[in-house]
Amino acid sequence: MKKEEALKTLETELKLRGFSDKTITNYSWFVNKFYNHHNKEQMNSQDVKSYLASLIDSKSSSTVALAAASLKFFFTEILKQELTVKLPKKERRLPEFLTKQEMKSLIAAAETKKSKLMIKFLYATGLRVSEAVNLKVEDINFDDRIGKIRKGKGKKDRLFLLPEALSLELKSYLEKKEHQFLFSKTKALTTRNLQKIIKKTAAKAGLTKKVTPHTLRHSYATHLLDLGTDIRKIQTLLGHENLQTTQIYTHVSTEELKKVPNPLDALEQDL
């Protein structure tokens, strides 16, 4: 199959199956690179292995895994060829999060009321940055302090909760504004815009950690766990399909770790 035909067929199939725009872009990008790497039309599993091997020394394990997933879908679903590729295990890095004091410092360092509200909102809801910038005012019931994410990750709707104080702040902020979106008028903010605001605010707050919108999501989940929130409720609030994804936060909750008794303490009590 010629490259142009292959990419068009791949895009059509991904769209029909409801894959996100980001996934369609990523899969198409890797399949295009795969064709360019070999510069031929007829390819097999050995060609896939040699291409993936060429990525291992220069790309992260996550990138290689994404390339492998892209090509596996392409071969099995588009070319109708079996493809078995074994890769090294992905690196499992613990998510970076802010302590409660660091979170306070970040909020206090915000230069404008709007920036402060955006930071508070991301932390209070745990939304993904793409979900936050595309959220419309009509999707929030400020009196009941509940909102709806429409077609979030996996094309699924889900609810989120707002604390009372923030709900009142947002309602007051929007009172004299004709906003279609929560933080913009008729066009959604770009995720890049929000990332820049948080990066600048973190620098002003003197935080040495790399702080992104996703850091606030991680902080939200970790602090909920610290407060004793059931892991399955956190899973629902974050919009995770699998509980295993949420359980990574059990490894970073310092408050929970502090509750684990130390055998030396028990031993010394008997000395």
C-alpha positions as a Markdown table, in Angstrom:
| # | Residue | x | y | z |
|---|---|---|---|---|
| 1 | Met | 0.0 | 0.0 | 0.0 |
| 2 | Lys | 1.4 | 3.4 | -1.0 |
| 3 | Lys | 2.1 | 5.8 | 1.9 |
| 4 | Glu | -0.5 | 8.4 | 0.9 |
| 5 | Glu | -3.2 | 5.8 | 0.7 |
| 6 | Ala | -2.1 | 4.1 | 3.9 |
| 7 | Leu | -2.2 | 7.3 | 5.9 |
| 8 | Lys | -5.6 | 8.3 | 4.6 |
| 9 | Thr | -7.0 | 4.8 | 5.4 |
| 10 | Leu | -5.5 | 4.9 | 8.8 |
| 11 | Glu | -6.9 | 8.4 | 9.6 |
| 12 | Thr | -10.4 | 7.3 | 8.4 |
| 13 | Glu | -10.4 | 4.1 | 10.5 |
| 14 | Leu | -9.2 | 6.0 | 13.6 |
| 15 | Lys | -11.9 | 8.6 | 13.2 |
| 16 | Leu | -14.6 | 6.0 | 12.7 |
| 17 | Arg | -13.5 | 4.2 | 16.0 |
| 18 | Gly | -13.8 | 7.5 | 17.9 |
| 19 | Phe | -10.1 | 8.0 | 18.7 |
| 20 | Ser | -9.1 | 11.5 | 19.9 |
| 21 | Asp | -7.6 | 14.1 | 17.5 |
| 22 | Lys | -4.3 | 13.8 | 19.4 |
| 23 | Thr | -4.2 | 10.0 | 18.9 |
| 24 | Ile | -4.9 | 10.3 | 15.2 |
| 25 | Thr | -2.1 | 12.9 | 14.9 |
| 26 | Asn | 0.4 | 10.7 | 16.8 |
| 27 | Tyr | -0.4 | 7.4 | 15.0 |
| 28 | Ser | -0.3 | 9.1 | 11.6 |
| 29 | Trp | 3.0 | 10.8 | 12.4 |
| 30 | Phe | 4.7 | 7.5 | 13.4 |
| 31 | Val | 3.4 | 5.6 | 10.4 |
| 32 | Asn | 4.6 | 8.4 | 8.1 |
| 33 | Lys | 8.0 | 8.3 | 9.8 |
| 34 | Phe | 8.1 | 4.5 | 9.4 |
| 35 | Tyr | 7.4 | 4.7 | 5.7 |
| 36 | Asn | 10.1 | 7.4 | 5.3 |
| 37 | His | 12.6 | 5.4 | 7.3 |
| 38 | His | 12.4 | 2.4 | 5.0 |
| 39 | Asn | 11.4 | 4.1 | 1.8 |
| 40 | Lys | 9.5 | 1.2 | 0.4 |
| 41 | Glu | 5.8 | 0.1 | 0.1 |
| 42 | Gln | 5.9 | -3.6 | 1.1 |
| 43 | Met | 6.9 | -4.0 | 4.7 |
| 44 | Asn | 6.8 | -6.7 | 7.4 |
| 45 | Ser | 7.3 | -7.2 | 11.1 |
| 46 | Gln | 11.1 | -7.2 | 10.8 |
| 47 | Asp | 10.9 | -3.8 | 9.3 |
| 48 | Val | 8.9 | -2.6 | 12.3 |
| 49 | Lys | 11.5 | -4.1 | 14.7 |
| 50 | Ser | 14.4 | -2.4 | 12.9 |
| 51 | Tyr | 12.6 | 0.9 | 12.9 |
| 52 | Leu | 11.8 | 0.7 | 16.7 |
| 53 | Ala | 15.3 | -0.4 | 17.4 |
| 54 | Ser | 16.5 | 2.8 | 15.7 |
| 55 | Leu | 14.5 | 4.9 | 18.1 |
| 56 | Ile | 15.6 | 3.2 | 21.4 |
| 57 | Asp | 19.0 | 5.0 | 21.8 |
| 58 | Ser | 17.6 | 8.5 | 21.1 |
| 59 | Lys | 14.0 | 8.4 | 22.3 |
| 60 | Ser | 12.3 | 7.9 | 25.7 |
| 61 | Ser | 10.7 | 4.5 | 26.4 |
| 62 | Ser | 7.3 | 6.3 | 26.3 |
| 63 | Thr | 7.9 | 7.5 | 22.8 |
| 64 | Val | 9.1 | 4.1 | 21.6 |
| 65 | Ala | 6.0 | 2.5 | 23.2 |
| 66 | Leu | 3.7 | 5.0 | 21.4 |
| 67 | Ala | 5.5 | 4.3 | 18.1 |
| 68 | Ala | 5.0 | 0.6 | 18.7 |
| 69 | Ala | 1.3 | 1.0 | 19.5 |
| 70 | Ser | 0.8 | 3.1 | 16.3 |
| 71 | Leu | 2.5 | 0.5 | 14.1 |
| 72 | Lys | 0.7 | -2.4 | 15.8 |
| 73 | Phe | -2.7 | -0.8 | 15.1 |
| 74 | Phe | -1.6 | 0.0 | 11.5 |
| 75 | Phe | -0.4 | -3.5 | 10.7 |
| 76 | Thr | -3.2 | -5.4 | 12.4 |
| 77 | Glu | -6.2 | -3.2 | 11.6 |
| 78 | Ile | -5.2 | -1.6 | 8.3 |
| 79 | Leu | -2.8 | -4.1 | 6.6 |
| 80 | Lys | -4.4 | -7.1 | 8.3 |
| 81 | Gln | -1.0 | -8.5 | 9.2 |
| 82 | Glu | -0.1 | -10.1 | 12.6 |
| 83 | Leu | 2.5 | -8.1 | 14.5 |
| 84 | Thr | 4.2 | -9.1 | 17.7 |
| 85 | Val | 6.9 | -6.8 | 19.1 |
| 86 | Lys | 8.4 | -7.1 | 22.6 |
| 87 | Leu | 9.8 | -3.9 | 24.1 |
| 88 | Pro | 11.6 | -3.0 | 27.3 |
| 89 | Lys | 9.2 | -2.0 | 30.1 |
| 90 | Lys | 8.2 | 1.6 | 30.2 |
| 91 | Glu | 9.8 | 3.7 | 32.8 |
| 92 | Arg | 7.3 | 4.3 | 35.6 |
| 93 | Arg | 8.1 | 7.7 | 37.1 |
| 94 | Leu | 6.2 | 8.9 | 40.1 |
| 95 | Pro | 4.1 | 12.0 | 39.3 |
| 96 | Glu | 5.5 | 15.3 | 40.5 |
| 97 | Phe | 3.2 | 17.2 | 42.9 |
| 98 | Leu | 3.3 | 20.2 | 45.1 |
| 99 | Thr | 3.1 | 20.2 | 48.9 |
| 100 | Lys | 0.2 | 22.1 | 50.5 |
| 101 | Gln | 2.6 | 24.9 | 51.4 |
| 102 | Glu | 4.0 | 25.1 | 47.8 |
| 103 | Met | 0.4 | 25.2 | 46.5 |
| 104 | Lys | -0.4 | 28.1 | 48.8 |
| 105 | Ser | 2.7 | 29.9 | 47.6 |
| 106 | Leu | 1.8 | 29.3 | 43.9 |
| 107 | Ile | -1.7 | 30.7 | 44.5 |
| 108 | Ala | -0.4 | 33.7 | 46.4 |
| 109 | Ala | 2.1 | 34.5 | 43.6 |
| 110 | Ala | -0.5 | 34.9 | 40.9 |
| 111 | Glu | -0.3 | 38.3 | 39.3 |
| 112 | Thr | -3.9 | 38.8 | 38.3 |
| 113 | Lys | -7.3 | 37.8 | 39.7 |
| 114 | Lys | -7.9 | 35.7 | 36.6 |
| 115 | Ser | -4.6 | 33.9 | 36.9 |
| 116 | Lys | -5.3 | 33.1 | 40.6 |
| 117 | Leu | -8.8 | 31.8 | 39.7 |
| 118 | Met | -7.4 | 29.5 | 37.0 |
| 119 | Ile | -4.8 | 28.1 | 39.3 |
| 120 | Lys | -7.3 | 27.6 | 42.1 |
| 121 | Phe | -9.7 | 26.0 | 39.6 |
| 122 | Leu | -7.2 | 23.5 | 38.2 |
| 123 | Tyr | -6.1 | 22.5 | 41.7 |
| 124 | Ala | -9.7 | 22.3 | 43.1 |
| 125 | Thr | -11.1 | 20.2 | 40.3 |
| 126 | Gly | -8.1 | 18.1 | 39.1 |
| 127 | Leu | -9.2 | 18.7 | 35.4 |
| 128 | Arg | -6.8 | 18.1 | 32.5 |
| 129 | Val | -5.7 | 21.4 | 31.0 |
| 130 | Ser | -7.5 | 20.7 | 27.7 |
| 131 | Glu | -10.7 | 20.1 | 29.7 |
| 132 | Ala | -10.3 | 23.3 | 31.7 |
| 133 | Val | -9.7 | 25.6 | 28.7 |
| 134 | Asn | -12.7 | 24.1 | 26.8 |
| 135 | Leu | -15.1 | 24.3 | 29.7 |
| 136 | Lys | -18.1 | 26.4 | 29.0 |
| 137 | Val | -20.0 | 28.5 | 31.6 |
| 138 | Glu | -23.2 | 26.7 | 30.8 |
| 139 | Asp | -21.6 | 23.4 | 31.9 |
| 140 | Ile | -21.3 | 24.6 | 35.5 |
| 141 | Asn | -24.1 | 24.9 | 38.1 |
| 142 | Phe | -22.6 | 27.4 | 40.5 |
| 143 | Asp | -25.5 | 27.0 | 43.1 |
| 144 | Asp | -25.1 | 23.2 | 43.3 |
| 145 | Arg | -21.3 | 23.6 | 42.9 |
| 146 | Ile | -21.1 | 20.9 | 40.2 |
| 147 | Gly | -19.9 | 20.9 | 36.6 |
| 148 | Lys | -19.8 | 18.6 | 33.6 |
| 149 | Ile | -16.9 | 17.7 | 31.3 |
| 150 | Arg | -18.4 | 16.9 | 27.9 |
| 151 | Lys | -16.5 | 14.4 | 25.8 |
| 152 | Gly | -13.3 | 14.3 | 28.0 |
| 153 | Lys | -10.6 | 11.7 | 27.5 |
| 154 | Gly | -12.0 | 8.6 | 25.9 |
| 155 | Lys | -15.0 | 10.7 | 24.6 |
| 156 | Lys | -16.7 | 10.3 | 28.0 |
| 157 | Asp | -18.7 | 12.8 | 30.0 |
| 158 | Arg | -18.1 | 13.1 | 33.7 |
| 159 | Leu | -18.9 | 15.4 | 36.6 |
| 160 | Phe | -16.6 | 17.5 | 38.8 |
| 161 | Leu | -17.1 | 19.3 | 42.1 |
| 162 | Leu | -16.4 | 22.9 | 43.1 |
| 163 | Pro | -15.7 | 24.0 | 46.7 |
| 164 | Glu | -18.2 | 26.6 | 47.9 |
| 165 | Ala | -15.7 | 29.5 | 48.2 |
| 166 | Leu | -14.3 | 29.0 | 44.7 |
| 167 | Ser | -17.8 | 28.7 | 43.3 |
| 168 | Leu | -18.8 | 32.0 | 44.7 |
| 169 | Glu | -15.5 | 33.6 | 43.5 |
| 170 | Leu | -16.1 | 32.3 | 39.9 |
| 171 | Lys | -19.7 | 33.4 | 39.9 |
| 172 | Ser | -18.7 | 36.9 | 41.0 |
| 173 | Tyr | -15.9 | 37.0 | 38.4 |
| 174 | Leu | -18.3 | 36.1 | 35.6 |
| 175 | Glu | -21.1 | 38.4 | 36.7 |
| 176 | Lys | -20.4 | 41.3 | 34.4 |
| 177 | Lys | -18.6 | 39.3 | 31.7 |
| 178 | Glu | -20.1 | 37.9 | 28.5 |
| 179 | His | -18.1 | 34.7 | 28.6 |
| 180 | Gln | -18.9 | 31.6 | 26.6 |
| 181 | Phe | -16.0 | 29.8 | 28.1 |
| 182 | Leu | -15.1 | 29.8 | 31.8 |
| 183 | Phe | -11.9 | 31.8 | 31.3 |
| 184 | Ser | -12.4 | 33.4 | 27.8 |
| 185 | Lys | -15.2 | 35.1 | 25.7 |
| 186 | Thr | -15.9 | 33.3 | 22.4 |
| 187 | Lys | -12.7 | 31.3 | 21.8 |
| 188 | Ala | -11.1 | 28.8 | 24.1 |
| 189 | Leu | -7.7 | 29.7 | 25.6 |
| 190 | Thr | -4.9 | 27.6 | 24.2 |
| 191 | Thr | -3.4 | 25.0 | 26.6 |
| 192 | Arg | 0.0 | 26.7 | 25.8 |
| 193 | Asn | -1.3 | 30.0 | 27.2 |
| 194 | Leu | -2.3 | 28.4 | 30.5 |
| 195 | Gln | 1.0 | 26.5 | 30.7 |
| 196 | Lys | 2.9 | 29.8 | 30.4 |
| 197 | Ile | 0.9 | 31.5 | 33.1 |
| 198 | Ile | 1.5 | 28.6 | 35.5 |
| 199 | Lys | 5.2 | 28.4 | 34.7 |
| 200 | Lys | 5.6 | 32.2 | 35.2 |
| 201 | Thr | 3.7 | 32.1 | 38.5 |
| 202 | Ala | 5.8 | 29.2 | 39.8 |
| 203 | Ala | 9.0 | 31.1 | 39.0 |
| 204 | Lys | 7.6 | 34.1 | 40.8 |
| 205 | Ala | 6.7 | 31.9 | 43.8 |
| 206 | Gly | 10.3 | 30.7 | 43.9 |
| 207 | Leu | 9.4 | 27.0 | 43.3 |
| 208 | Thr | 12.2 | 24.9 | 42.1 |
| 209 | Lys | 10.0 | 22.1 | 40.9 |
| 210 | Lys | 8.8 | 22.0 | 37.3 |
| 211 | Val | 5.2 | 23.1 | 37.6 |
| 212 | Thr | 2.7 | 22.5 | 34.8 |
| 213 | Pro | -1.2 | 22.3 | 34.8 |
| 214 | His | -0.8 | 18.5 | 35.1 |
| 215 | Thr | 1.3 | 19.1 | 38.3 |
| 216 | Leu | -1.8 | 20.7 | 39.8 |
| 217 | Arg | -3.9 | 17.6 | 38.8 |
| 218 | His | -1.3 | 15.4 | 40.5 |
| 219 | Ser | -1.4 | 17.6 | 43.6 |
| 220 | Tyr | -5.2 | 17.4 | 43.7 |
| 221 | Ala | -5.2 | 13.6 | 43.6 |
| 222 | Thr | -2.3 | 13.3 | 46.1 |
| 223 | His | -3.9 | 15.7 | 48.6 |
| 224 | Leu | -7.3 | 14.0 | 48.3 |
| 225 | Leu | -5.6 | 10.7 | 49.3 |
| 226 | Asp | -3.9 | 12.5 | 52.2 |
| 227 | Leu | -7.3 | 13.5 | 53.4 |
| 228 | Gly | -8.4 | 9.9 | 53.4 |
| 229 | Thr | -10.6 | 10.0 | 50.3 |
| 230 | Asp | -11.4 | 6.5 | 48.9 |
| 231 | Ile | -9.2 | 5.7 | 45.9 |
| 232 | Arg | -12.2 | 4.7 | 43.8 |
| 233 | Lys | -13.8 | 8.1 | 44.3 |
| 234 | Ile | -10.5 | 9.7 | 43.2 |
| 235 | Gln | -10.6 | 7.5 | 40.1 |
| 236 | Thr | -14.0 | 8.8 | 39.2 |
| 237 | Leu | -13.1 | 12.4 | 39.8 |
| 238 | Leu | -10.0 | 12.1 | 37.7 |
| 239 | Gly | -11.8 | 10.3 | 34.9 |
| 240 | His | -9.4 | 7.3 | 34.9 |
| 241 | Glu | -10.8 | 4.3 | 33.1 |
| 242 | Asn | -8.6 | 1.9 | 35.1 |
| 243 | Leu | -8.1 | 1.9 | 38.9 |
| 244 | Gln | -4.4 | 0.9 | 38.3 |
| 245 | Thr | -3.8 | 4.4 | 36.8 |
| 246 | Thr | -5.1 | 6.1 | 39.9 |
| 247 | Gln | -3.2 | 3.8 | 42.3 |
| 248 | Ile | 0.1 | 5.4 | 41.4 |
| 249 | Tyr | -0.9 | 8.1 | 43.9 |
| 250 | Thr | -0.7 | 5.6 | 46.7 |
| 251 | His | 3.0 | 5.7 | 46.1 |
| 252 | Val | 3.4 | 9.4 | 46.5 |
| 253 | Ser | 1.1 | 10.3 | 49.3 |
| 254 | Thr | 3.6 | 11.3 | 52.0 |
| 255 | Glu | 0.8 | 11.6 | 54.7 |
| 256 | Glu | -0.2 | 8.0 | 54.1 |
| 257 | Leu | 3.4 | 6.9 | 54.2 |
| 258 | Lys | 3.9 | 8.6 | 57.5 |
| 259 | Lys | 1.1 | 6.5 | 59.0 |
| 260 | Val | 3.1 | 3.3 | 58.3 |
| 261 | Pro | 4.6 | 2.1 | 61.6 |
| 262 | Asn | 8.3 | 1.6 | 61.7 |
| 263 | Pro | 9.6 | -1.8 | 63.0 |
| 264 | Leu | 12.5 | 0.0 | 64.8 |
| 265 | Asp | 10.1 | 2.0 | 66.9 |
| 266 | Ala | 8.3 | -1.2 | 68.0 |
| 267 | Leu | 11.6 | -2.9 | 68.7 |
| 268 | Glu | 12.9 | 0.0 | 70.9 |
| 269 | Gln | 9.8 | -0.1 | 73.0 |
| 270 | Asp | 10.7 | -3.6 | 74.1 |
| 271 | Leu | 14.4 | -2.7 | 74.9 |
